[in-house]
Amino acid sequence: MPASIASMVNNVQRVDDTWRTCTKSNSSGTSNSGGESSKESSRSSTPVLAADRTERLRDKMRRRTESGDHWFSLEFFPPRTASGAVNLVSRFDRMGSGGPLFIDITWHPAGDPGSDKETSSMMIASTAVNYCGLESILHLTCCNQTKEKITGYLSKAKHLGLKNIMALRGDPVGADWEEEEGGFNYATDLVKHIRCEFDDYFDICVAGYPTGHPEADSYDEDLRHLKEKVDAGADFIITQLFFRADTFLKFVRDCRAIGITCPILPGIFPIQGYQSLRQLVKLSKLEVPEEIMRVIEPIKDNDAAIRNYGIEQTVGMCRVLLESGNVPGLHFYTLNREVATMEVLRQLGLWIEDPRRPLPWAVSAHPKRKVEDVRPIFWASRPKSYIYRTQDWDDFPNGRWGNSSSPAFGELNDYYLFYLKSKSSKDALLKMWGEELTSEQSVYEVFTSYIKAQPNCAGHKVMCLPWNDEPLAPETNLMMDELDKVNRRGVLTINSQPTINGKPSDDPIVGWGPPGGYVFQKAYLEFFTSSENVTVLLKVLKKYEPRVNYHIVNVHGQNTTNAHDMQPNAVTWGIFPGREIVQPTVVDPVSFMYWKDEAFALWIEQWAELYDDESPSRMIIKYIHDNYFLVNLVDNDFPLDNCLWQVIDDMFELLDNPPEEQPTEQPVEQPAEESPVEDQSPK
Amino acid sequence: MPASIASMVNNVQRVDDTWRTCTKSNSSGTSNSGGESSKESSRSSTPVLAADRTERLRDKMRRRTESGDHWFSLEFFPPRTASGAVNLVSRFDRMGSGGPLFIDITWHPAGDPGSDKETSSMMIASTAVNYCGLESILHLTCCNQTKEKITGYLSKAKHLGLKNIMALRGDPVGADWEEEEGGFNYATDLVKHIRCEFDDYFDICVAGYPTGHPEADSYDEDLRHLKEKVDAGADFIITQLFFRADTFLKFVRDCRAIGITCPILPGIFPIQGYQSLRQLVKLSKLEVPEEIMRVIEPIKDNDAAIRNYGIEQTVGMCRVLLESGNVPGLHFYTLNREVATMEVLRQLGLWIEDPRRPLPWAVSAHPKRKVEDVRPIFWASRPKSYIYRTQDWDDFPNGRWGNSSSPAFGELNDYYLFYLKSKSSKDALLKMWGEELTSEQSVYEVFTSYIKAQPNCAGHKVMCLPWNDEPLAPETNLMMDELDKVNRRGVLTINSQPTINGKPSDDPIVGWGPPGGYVFQKAYLEFFTSSENVTVLLKVLKKYEPRVNYHIVNVHGQNTTNAHDMQPNAVTWGIFPGREIVQPTVVDPVSFMYWKDEAFALWIEQWAELYDDESPSRMIIKYIHDNYFLVNLVDNDFPLDNCLWQVIDDMFELLDNPPEEQPTEQPVEQPAEESPVEDQSPK
């Protein structure tokens, strides 16, 4: 947040022309800008996707303003370390669930913000968009930068799927900074440059100062500069923080009075601690009002008390803002913390964990993927990996699988991106997955502990598995007993879904898509199991032709299937009013072979490598990796009860009573000699 | 048939090279041949289409031979007149329902066989393929033809979607015919030419002579010539007719002995009359065996008796052939007649009216349309019109509607092809639709008579309507009572389907697609009705939002809808084992506007024009055309009972009791004064 504030300390000078009249530079390779947004595909758009997914930010804002539906947004700064990045991305997922209209990521000129480092502003914003599905604004400061450098950043942002820029001047380097002829002297110059080079591609946000910019000659002059930024092509304004609702409401009135008509979002800062408040005040040259200091000074060493006060004070101020009718949404400076902001939002009734989903999987916010409406089921628990491995695709299957013959998945050795690393430490993983494994059976116990969400024999809850970063999904929970039973016997399940025969699309557990529709699923079960089990399973599966489709493969790619080589099997679909059918999840035979590599590799990379070389524990995992098969089963008969558990039962039954060993010495139908049970069946 | 026989009278000379070694001519514009069959689309193939639809004929033949599944095929000759063509095309539809593996169309050099005339061999074969969905072989004779001419015919055939050629020499013109250096002297030359110019694009059939070709020096020499034809690139042989099974079986043995390994299909000729038999014998120079002449001579004036004998004799011979194990299928010389051939096939158990359909509509056999798996519902009763109006499309929507924004339907004034003409005469139509109409009500009565399949007031059954060439479909019959009721009151239905919530795909009435699947429908209703009704209907429809989607349009294109402008609504879909979802029928808003033109035009072109200019009858139809609206309704809530009848009932109710006339003088809640009913509710 200090950086965020620093980045707002600028914008002092006027300009004469607007972005509409500028001429494009022809020197850069990025002059093919702007056209993309209007290049509409000739095919019809993906039916169930809410307007949310395809609308640009300014249009969403307008729509929600017109409907009187208040929103919120969240500002974050990039982390310092890789593990900080992993944590921030989980925070995006958690805070994303409350429904922010957008988030924004600040820009730190000193921190290599445009690089490919996992901690850079650029990469964090890209991750938020592509992997967390969040509408995001990337800050960009132009002070002391060449046009080529700025154009390079913008091109990169566009390429990564970023669609919104917060255009800032940034802090001059050195005290003797002077205006540069033709350079970026003010945020207005940056706004013009963006419009000039990228036409209308980006939505542009600029900063507003409710008490005037500290460097401005006067409040009025600062307002005029703000108007210039808007006239240059900015779409909306986010303000610097303030402590009194009146400050902001007067600022809005003054803006409107001089003809600024775009949305103006108040920057809300919940006070979260004494030190951070002091630092902030120093940097922003803002004054904390008497009435606030009077409360805080006496409790300055009590963090909890200050935070509670901050929440109360913020909620009160936000209520006044929202009730004024001049505030369509609130922008929160989170300081990368969750608690205070979430609490404020909950008290305001703005934090809404909407169980409705446009599709059964979380959609990416990259504009290239806006038509994406089908994915293989295999990555259901590893959506970020799927997004990463398909990021170079030019086209996303829309209704059918398309080029499944050459899906060109990213190489396995590329995919260990920072946000795919486990959030747990090696130590925590060893506690969950076993300090020392003694047999395959000890592996089975890890799986059952995970499924039951119960402590393992060492007393530690198993919260994740290499294939499942999160606890079981609610719908999978419905099958907990069956899953538990089969994992105990070495059917190590990593993915499954129950049969669903026409539940309403707003069902809180299994629903997705627009209201008034019906969703369906074919039962699916995916597991690792031994080659001995597979041999017997294949015999059993003969009885279930053609009801059950299977693919069975080992790490070497030895593959057995009764399904068409190339034809995907739709296992999740939805029927909606006035729409085409949507089938967002398929069992695709081709991509299964790519998933197979990933699924087997996770045994080694995430589990075996926790142990010493040559240790028995590592050998056990290695043995499973080398010898087990990955199996997937689909029950095509969705109107009937799921038969896949029966398939596994039949396999156990045949394992327990192999045909050779059937007790032929004992006649099966021999009458019992004990006291005969009374026949209770009606004759 | 005489022409067919005539066209087989050839092939006398040997050749030295095979088609594999020939060099292509570079002079013609058709040298880009052959590649098309291997140019596979990158998208996955349409899921439910049986192998039948994409396999080439020789592969189908091999598959069925290997499975021991006997087949039959049918030969027709082109008609002399346009009305003969209309009749022949209906015969294709009827005889196609018995499941021929293919049909073939003979070539009449004297009759302009390659022209665009509706009676030409080329056009008849094209109609069979494109409009009747029949795998077809076009005969082609080469005698006295230039290579350019032949290449032109072949290119045209390929362009029209024909994939199989029966390569024949044909009859020399004039008695003093001599071999021509480099010309087409024998069928072998034609086979080579086809392979040379079109690579492997066409499947090629050649003629075989069980008793030797009449012009050949010997039976053995004729066999050697046959081998040359096969070596030149023919895929299979159809024989001249014969009268004894032994004749054919010996011929097959002799062919195998000299190394002819391709399928050899016996040409079966059911004797249907004395004259046609005599004529045939004369042309073909075949001898009718003693034992047959002995039976026929005494009954030569009794057509029925001869036909019955022919059936009996043919069935007996075919049984011997099939039981020999050397005959995979039977080829019938139908003489363009139905009865005898169908009866023989029925007795042999080969005539199988398979209710299973790959899709709910009849598929076209054009290779370009092999991926077609979705159509607008509007043309459900006019599939040939739909095929005609979309024949220039390069690409058929596969799963989604694709370019529905510019579907480029053929112009309405183009579409009155001969096979879209009514099969009934003007006189018959007047009897069905009314010699004289007195009011709109008389039109309503025509519709109800059609729906009930009952005679109209003049005592004539109404077998068709301008929008419906055939009697009601079986599934529509399920709704007969409701249809009758609404048509009586001027809701003039032209298309409808009931709700279906997951019936097995092999359901005899509504099933389609591969076995083991489930089919679904949203209820659909399409009708013309007066603007007065529409005004009230729109009020009623407000109550059914968003359950019911509607499009309401008049002849001028004035359009009211609550559906998305561009988004099709899937109204028929199927879920199959191991497959993607298939949605073969949609209500597409864009193509509805094209259908609207056609649907309104049919009032005038097919009905009004039966009457004199300025006659009251014509004025009544014209009035309806000018003032009625075309309405379609979809009930999106397919798991519930169809609500569309309730919508219409509500409309009638509101028409009968408009709000102004509600009986406000009688208080609604007034307690009954009669004996109070005992209160049975639990307190």
Interface residues (C-beta under 8 A of the other chain):
Chain A: S42 R43 S44 S45 P47 N398 G399 R400 W401 G402 N403 S404 S405 S406 N501 G502 G516 Y518 F520 P546 R547 N549 A563 H564 M566 Q567 P568 N569 A570 W573 I575 F576 P577 G578 R579 E580 I581 Q583 V586 V634 N636 D637 F638 P639
Chain B: S42 R43 S44 S45 P47 N398 G399 R400 W401 G402 N403 S404 S405 N501 G502 G516 G517 Y518 F520 P546 R547 N549 A563 H564 M566 Q567 P568 N569 A570 W573 I575 F576 P577 G578 R579 E580 I581 Q583 V586 V634 N636 D637 F638 P639
